[in-house]
């Protein structure tokens, strides 16, 4: 009925037209009158034949009653549908911009059992006026509605939900000023907890002539919560801050590990715990009114250790040392022609005698890679003759010396200074692989794909470089092993709520509550918990010292002025239903008069 709404205020009233059907059926089934000859009236009838109406007039007179009845039904249906015309006129308009705090601290429950957010939303609904805009103060301020009616504003407010992220109330007030007309009132509904940056934004708005009405919710709420998390290679250091006014004791638990900390008012304590595999949650017990900062979702690795197989006939002791110092790596060294199986996450080929390398070893490495693991091939003089096939992301073409080094901004090589080698193998990319570091025009470090796994090429020849003596050498090999195994470092799988991550277009995002969306290049982690971003696992937690300080300050709620009114030219519907109803009444009276004239009344 979208088109009918442009003509009728209540298009459903047209259903009354269905009354036409029984009227027509009644006329169709009514029997024709029988003609009888009465001799006593024969001369009277003969004498009146000269005054008889024509056949057309007789038909019209016979059907006029039907037409009048149909007209009454049509007019009544039109009156019920309320036809209208748009007319211009002046109206007195008041405008309000509602700023609603949707940050994590609004989850605190008050004595009545409801949350601060529930109370704030109710106050916001009461604050709407004829023209209302709605701005939310989450991690990023958003204009949810601009210059719309009161009913639309209340509907938008009813649909809003709180986030688990820290809010930026100051930015939201500034956004409200940007969308407000000069006569508008700005109503800020918040607990105003945390830092006081919002005060400057409010004073700036008032300085520009706006009436800013502060509507606080909440009160004193001593809180103890997680405020920071620093991730190492296999552990996390969790910081806990007390906002209570007396000493407290809390137990921090993650997986099977526990640690107790004691805090004085305002103190920050830390607990370092190992990160378990898979999805886990660090918990603070006992909890309090803000449960969001009593837990930290942690995304750990799929497996506790990375199983690395080094295949070499002349193991480089610097390479072996770089792999052995990694706590999360379980290293096995195999010397061809020793047969190996596929029970590894990463296979590294370095210093291999091509005549002793078994085909079954290459096939085992390919199985590992296609199943989601990885293979790393280290350059050697006869690399082309070894025959790695799809395990090698480059094609050797020769040898050169004296190159210039250019590194990309890829996370795998970012921050590492690569020295130019004395000599190097010239290579070309193959099978869609990508160069991360170039020596001249040749890839020195490259990445490729094979099945569900990754292939990597390390192009430094052991006897033509001093890089193995650099402190960044084991750092690079840690990254190479993590990359080949498909394991991201813990800081890249654990974030604060409100973080926006870049993801490929079309990535399926599963939120902590199980809801699924498709990301268009960015995924926002507004909820605390564990996410799935395609085949990636990440976690988000509320870690913000300001947001955990949930004791709402005592505020003067003024000025609580009303929105100033102004005259505007507006388009308003002119309801034509009274005129149509009068027409229906006229048709009905005409029908009654006709029935009386015919003698039926």
Buried (B, 14 or more C-beta within 10 A) or exposed (E): EEEEEEEBBBBEBBEBBEBBEEBEEEEEEEEEEEEEEEEEEEEEEEEEEEEEEEEEEEEEEEEBBBEBBBBBBBBBBBBBBBBBEEEEEEEEBBBBBBBBBBBBBBBBBBEEEEBBBBBBBBBBBEBBBBBBBBBBBBBBBBBBBEBBBBEBBBEBBEEBEBBBBBBBBBBBBBBBBEBBBEBBBBBBBBBBBBBEEBBEBBEBBEEEEBBBBBBBBBBEBBBBBBBBBEBBEBBBEBBBBBBBEEEBEBEBBBBEBEBEBEBEEEBEBEBBBBBBEBBBBBBBEEBBBBBBBBBBBBBBBEBBBBBBBBBBBEBBEBBBEBBBEBEBBBBEBBBBEEEBEBEBBBBBBBBBBBEEBBEEBBEBBBBBBBEBBBBBBBBBEEBBEBEBEBBBBBBBEEEBEEBEBEBBEBEBBEEBEBEBBEBBBBBBBBEEBBBBBBBBEBBBBBBBBBBEBBBBBBBBBBEBBEBBEBEEBBEBBBBBBBBBBBBBBBEBBBBBBBBEBEBEEEBEBBBBEEEEEEBEEEBBBBBBBBBBBBEBBBBBBBBBBBBBBBBBBEEEEEEEEEBEBBEEEEEEEEBBBEBBBEBBBEBBEBBEEBEEEEEEE
